[in-house]
Amino acid sequence: MSGHFETNAIREHLERTSFQEHSTPLYLTSSFSFEDAEDMRASFTEEKERNIYSRFTNPNTTEFIDKICKMEGAESGYAFATGMAAVFSTFAALLDSGDHIVSARSVFGSTHTLFTKYFPKWNITTSYFDINEEEANIEAFIQPNTKILYAESPTNPGVDIIDLEMLGRIAKKHNLILVIDNCFATPYIQQPIKFGADLVIHSATKLIDGQGRVLGGITVGRSDLIREIYLFARNTGPALSPFNAWVLSKSLETLAIRVEKHCENALKVAEFLEKHPNVNWVKYPFLKSHLKYEIAKKQMKLGGNIIAFEIKGGIEAGRKFLNSIKMCSLSANLGDAKTIVTHPASTTHSKLSEADRLEVSITDGSVRVSVGLEHVDDVINDLNQALIS
Ligand SMILES: Cc1ncc(COP(=O)(O)O)c(C=O)c1O
């Protein structure tokens, strides 16, 4: 069926079984059985489209993939055990030894590790451009062997924004595959395919799950590229489990309403922080002070739930702030119903030099807040008491 975003998220589901269950059942099965030898042969040669083994496909993962495809406007997709499995498998399936990636420097830490530690082992190299770079300067990084153009928007943890339409233009002009990690936005807020992306990746662990329960990942987009990714994944085994797919597909039913509330709360928290005397700056896509406010407004429906801000007093003030938090959680996840605060300079990015941290917009006093669904006054009160303590 084809309705509005919210309707599809709820009404797109598997065919009912003879029990006429109202809610999609959990197909917790490793494999599927065949009628006879011919049925099995035709299934393996893909003359028949059907489930064979849950490493390849499973009804629950299919439902989850179909929903995300509809939300992103994608032709097809493959679901993974984690967001990183999606990132790794997408590159591994599409790149050959000798290929080159052009990527924004501000990418998630593990993606950066793939680019700098693992891909060079297979002679796959990466050039980084600054997220705020002009179009012509980004193009200057393109080589004859460049195959993929890659970016996140908004970025983790810097909450920087890049113009997706511009990236789409560059990719088309130079015949590159444009891959966008859309994790912070969710398909409710932003659909990169509209701006020219060939593939869109999500860590479903974040706002798609929304309650910090399961890990998951997905890549959706052009069906010829997804076919390659599917074949790679079918043989290497990073598939999403049916149970996690079932949880995530249920979560999508409430994605729109949850994300609306997350963003409403986040904007209020961002506005509060911007006025706070102990805060140097706040970065939130829908604050006018964001360097890319106009671009954020063009490509995003809402500002998301992640805020970066700088506390006055550097690393020590950051640590003190975290120690003074009472209600919010100190946790490595984000996109949860529970508000989570992290201090990247003393935790996730502590091994980087100050100069390297600055290149990805992390200062000593930077704090990242993933605003949850608690009453916003309680979130603000907790942040305030920690800021003034
Ligand atoms: C932007 C982004 N991409 C990818 C990932 C990886 O996802 P996962 O933790 O599900 O492997 C994360 C996780 O935080 C992320 O924030």
The ligand as an ORCA input file, in Angstrom:
! r2SCAN-3c Opt
* xyz 0 1
  C      26.575      8.119     12.496
  C      26.783      6.693     12.920
  N      27.030      5.746     12.000
  C      27.216      4.459     12.324
  C      27.206      4.056     13.655
  C      27.432      2.610     13.984
  O      26.278      1.986     14.387
  P      26.242      0.695     15.344
  O      26.678      1.142     16.694
  O      24.835      0.241     15.261
  O      27.211     -0.298     14.764
  C      26.939      4.999     14.650
  C      26.900      4.606     16.076
  O      26.907      5.430     16.972
  C      26.720      6.350     14.275
  O      26.465      7.298     15.192
*
